[in-house]
């Protein structure tokens, strides 16, 4: 399930809904991303996330399908917020359900690595009264490289 939204989300309610009535599920793994108050040498006052509606949902649906094809998962959930967010705000929730924990953990790591490097979101950070677009980070690309199937 894919949700791209401005509204905050209730992690407990989302995870409960993901596994409700699914007695074959033995594991629910999740990752919750928060907006930090640090941006380089300065203190972040806000972050604005932009995206292309329609394209973003299609790309995230492809990500969901790839995770479901790679691991024996029951369900996948990706919630990603956009708009103006403040430090401490929730920005993303990735979750996977499976019979066993290893598949769910690996799927969540895969989902987050892909979201950090390939998802069509653009981040504008507000630091010290100035706004700057966030550039891609080599460390994020390096982490995502472990999931390439054409090694």
C-alpha positions in Angstrom: 0.0 0.0 0.0 1.3 3.4 -1.0 0.3 6.7 0.6 1.8 10.1 -0.4 0.3 12.8 1.8 0.7 16.0 3.7 -1.0 14.8 6.8 0.8 13.2 9.7 0.2 9.5 10.3 -0.5 7.3 13.4 2.2 4.6 13.4 0.4 2.3 15.8 -2.9 2.5 13.8 -1.1 2.0 10.5 0.9 -1.1 11.7 -2.2 -2.6 13.4 -4.2 -2.2 10.2 -1.4 -3.8 8.2 -1.5 -7.0 10.2 -5.1 -7.1 11.4 -6.7 -10.5 10.8 -3.5 -11.9 9.2 -2.7 -14.8 11.5 -0.1 -16.2 9.1 2.0 -13.1 9.8 4.8 -13.7 12.3 6.7 -10.5 11.8 6.0 -6.8 11.3 9.1 -4.7 10.7 9.0 -1.0 10.3 11.1 2.1 9.9 10.0 5.6 10.9 11.9 8.6 9.5 11.9 11.9 11.4 13.0 15.4 10.4 16.2 16.2 12.2 17.1 19.7 13.4 20.6 19.6 12.0 21.5 20.4 8.4 25.3 20.6 7.8 26.8 23.2 10.1 23.5 24.9 10.9 20.2 24.3 12.7 17.3 23.3 10.5 14.1 25.3 11.1 12.0 23.5 8.5 12.1 21.3 5.4 9.8 21.4 2.4 9.4 18.2 0.3 8.1 18.5 -3.2 7.1 15.7 -5.6 5.3 15.1 -8.9 1.9 13.7 -8.1 1.1 10.6 -10.1 4.8 9.9 -11.0 5.7 9.6 -7.3 2.9 7.1 -6.6 3.8 5.0 -9.7 7.5 4.9 -8.7 6.6 3.9 -5.1 4.2 1.2 -6.4 7.1 -0.2 -8.5 9.3 -0.2 -5.4 6.5 -2.0 -3.5 6.2 -4.6 -6.3 10.0 -5.2 -6.3 10.1 -5.8 -2.5 7.2 -8.2 -2.8 9.0 -10.1 -5.6 12.3 -10.3 -3.7 11.1 -11.5 -0.3 8.3 -13.8 1.0 6.3 -10.9 2.3 2.6 -10.6 3.0 2.2 -6.9 2.7 4.2 -3.7 2.3 3.3 -0.2 3.4 5.0 3.0 2.4 3.8 6.4 3.7 5.7 9.4 2.6 4.8 13.0 3.5 5.3 16.1 1.4 4.9 19.8 2.1 6.5 21.8 4.9 7.7 19.8 7.9 9.4 20.9 11.1 12.1 19.2 13.2 10.7 16.2 15.0 7.9 15.6 12.4 7.4 12.2 11.0 8.4 12.1 7.3 8.2 8.4 6.2 6.9 5.1 7.4 8.0 1.8 5.7 6.7 -1.5 7.0 6.6 -5.1 5.8 4.8 -8.1 7.1 6.1 -11.7 6.6 6.0 -15.1 8.2 9.5 -14.5 9.5 11.4 -11.5 10.7 14.4 -11.7 8.4 12.4 -11.0 5.2 10.6 -8.2 6.9 13.8 -6.5 8.2 15.6 -6.8 4.8 12.6 -5.5 2.9 12.4 -2.4 5.2 16.1 -1.7 4.7 15.7 -2.1 0.9 12.7 0.2 0.9 14.5 3.0 2.8 17.7 2.7 0.8 15.6 3.0 -2.4 13.5 5.9 -1.1 16.7 7.8 0.0 18.3 7.5 -3.5 15.6 7.1 -6.2 12.3 8.3 -5.0 11.1 11.5 -6.8 11.1 13.8 -3.8 13.1 17.0 -3.6 14.0 18.5 -0.2 14.4 22.2 0.5 16.0 22.9 3.8 15.6 26.2 5.7 18.7 27.0 7.7 19.6 30.3 9.2 17.1 32.2 7.2 18.3 30.7 3.9 16.8 27.9 1.8 18.9 25.3 0.0 18.0 22.2 -2.0 19.5 19.0 -0.6 22.0 17.3 -2.9 22.3 13.5 -3.2 24.7 11.9 -0.8 27.3 9.4 -1.8 26.8 7.4 1.4 23.1 6.9 0.5 24.1 5.7 -3.0 26.7 3.3 -1.5 24.0 1.8 0.8 21.6 1.3 -2.1 24.2 -0.4 -4.2 23.9 -3.6 -2.1 20.5 -4.2 -3.5 21.5 -4.1 -7.2 20.6 -7.4 -8.9 23.1 -7.0 -11.8 26.3 -7.3 -9.7 
